[in-house]
Amino acid sequence: MGRTHPWRGASSKEIFERAKQVFAGGVNHNARYFRPYPIAVARARGENIWDEDGNRYVDYWMGHMALLLGHSPEVVVRALRSQLPNGTHFGTSSRLSVELGEEIQETVPCAEMMRFCNTGAEATMYLVRLARAFTRKRVVVKITGGWHGYNTDLNVGVRPPFDRVEGKGILPEEQAHIRAARFNDLDSAERALKQARGDAAAIFLEPVLGAGGCIPAEKKYLSGLRDLADRSGCLLAFDEIITGYRVAFGGAQERYGVRPDLASLGKVVGGGLPIGVVCGSKDILSRADPSRKTGFVSIGGGTFSENPLTMTAGLATLRYLRKNRTRLYPRLEKFGSALRKGVDRAFSQAGVEAHTTGLGSLFMTHFGPLPANAEDSAKDDAGRGHDYAIGMIGSGVFLLPGHPGGISAAHKERDIDDFVTKSRNLALKWAGRRQNGKAKVTC
Ligand SMILES: Cc1ncc(COP(=O)(O)O)c(C=O)c1O
């Protein structure tokens, strides 16, 4: 590419200027805005995206981490092509949706029964509703820094200073029964449950804290929460919208060996098309059966739930993962570990304090001490984090500033080597050294 800041091509800036006249802030998801302006992506394939000026970037944002097989994988494109002439939306049930449901049932330990919807935000909202109805209690213990989408219940304590609603228009009383607890801190969860005075419906968390810093839970923390939930008579709910099918075929619950009562899925499960899934034990999910005479819990779907395109893309993806899982997951693991270690080594050699957290294919570099939770992560040098992401974009690697990255099955060993080399070049530049270092990572 030969340019230092390829996203500064005229087209991305021009499109962003137009976008600002149409969309609030020029974006359709707050996470997508970054300084100086977002790149306008024209096309994507495999591990690559191209902007409107034709600049190529190796992508580690991967559609908000939804694309475990990379962009437009052949297996999904082929399946979608054959579905397209047979209907894009039925608005009824179909064999396809049952097959996708059965596939999830076979893989995700807690998924005895489920409901499909269209986004993760919907799934987590339904999950809260089900937990409250099933337990007949109100309080949800939510982890500080946990992001569960834009629903009203859970849009609190996401960003520092963590002690207020995320924006105007959400009434404090709408979140009156949400209690905060610190990630990876059992005592904090216990305190929150005590404050709930027997009114806790669920402890709700991401097993790998995502937006809060890409921080994996400690195993003893998750099993401790399981015990705590059982002792307190509340449910344990995992938001596996990022970790589902990513940190292991059966998600974090399989990897950690801790089975929640309820879980939300999304992203990877839709094979690149919109989906949310709320799943869990049969006795809880069966409350959503509309033929019930008593105790019915009203949750969606919606107009586009179980649409045949999402079902087709999801099925093609999950079947591919099932067939290739013994090869694919160890490879993602190896790449993730090489990237995390390589980046940390590069910064450490340049005398810059940095720690790359994550699990499996997930990663995020923190400029500051190693964080154990979102409160720690909030103390990172955010300016450095932004400069790092922008510097990487400038060298043809796409990271969304301030967000975790994800490796896909489409990434190659040379991409990981290149990522580390480019990180090292930036580290050396920052350290004021000559840019002649070339890191080699063996994946
Ligand atoms: C852990 C987690 N939960 C929920 C959501 C919300 O999903 P969606 O954006 O599909 O509404 C996200 C989205 O990034 C997420 O990362």
The ligand as an ORCA input file, in Angstrom:
! r2SCAN-3c Opt
* xyz 0 1
  C     -21.321     -9.873     24.992
  C     -22.332     -9.178     24.135
  N     -23.629     -9.255     24.468
  C     -24.582     -8.665     23.738
  C     -24.265     -7.950     22.607
  C     -25.342     -7.300     21.808
  O     -25.507     -7.975     20.604
  P     -26.163     -7.204     19.363
  O     -25.164     -6.158     18.956
  O     -26.358     -8.268     18.328
  O     -27.417     -6.602     19.837
  C     -22.932     -7.851     22.214
  C     -22.575     -7.091     21.010
  O     -21.485     -6.702     20.767
  C     -21.935     -8.466     22.996
  O     -20.650     -8.381     22.685
*
